[in-house]
């Protein structure tokens, strides 16, 4: 939700760091955001769950990528 809400507001995600202990938004806002980006018109709980697991996996890989490191990342802006 932290990434998706910032993406929706067109914020620069290159400078954002996910913090699991940071609680943001209300449950309704989170669910509405997930449903918006899920890609399905009326997603089931299973589809939302699969979407969040896949997104979390991809974002974790991105955060740990050398190309997204703050020093190296300057050369690959927006990568």
N, C-alpha and C positions, 0 to 999 in steps of 0.2 A: 504494500500500500504506500509506503514511503516513497518509493521510486515512481509508481504510477501517478500519484497525486502531484508530484513535482513535474513529471513529464507533461501532464495535462495542463499545468499552469505555465508550460514552456520555460521552466527553469533550467539552468545549466547543470546537468547531472555529472559533468566531469569533476566538479568540486564537491559533490555530495558523497558522504560516507554513511552507510547503513549502520544504525545502532539498534540492536535488538531490544535493548532495555528502554528505548524511547517509545513511549506510547503516543500515538497521534490519531486524531480523528475519533469519531464515534463509530459504533458498530454499523449503523445504517450507511454512513458515508463510505466506509470500507467496502461493504457489500455492494453498494451501488457502483463504486469505482471498479471493483473486480468484475462485475457483470458487464460494465461498459467495455472493458478491454478484453474480455473473455473470447469474443468473436462469435458468440452464439446469441440468437435473439432471446431465447428463454432457456438459459442453461440450467441443468440439474445440479444438485449438490456435488455429484460425482464429477461433472465437467468443470465446475469451479475449483474443486479440490485438485483435479489433474492439472488445470491451468496454473494454480498457485504453486504446486510442486515443481512443475516444469520451469516456470518463471524464476522461482527461487534458485533452482539448480543453475540456470543460465546466468543469473545475476551473481551468484557465488563464484562461478568460473570467471566471469568478467572482472570482479573485484580482485581476484587473485592473479589475474593475467599481468605479465610484465609490461604489456603494452598499455595498461591502464594505470601503471604506477605513476605517481605525481611527477617524478623526474623524467622518466621516459615518455610519459603521456603528453608532455608539452610538444613533442615532435609529432605526435599522432592525435592532434586535437579532434575530438568528436568520434574517435575510433571506438 
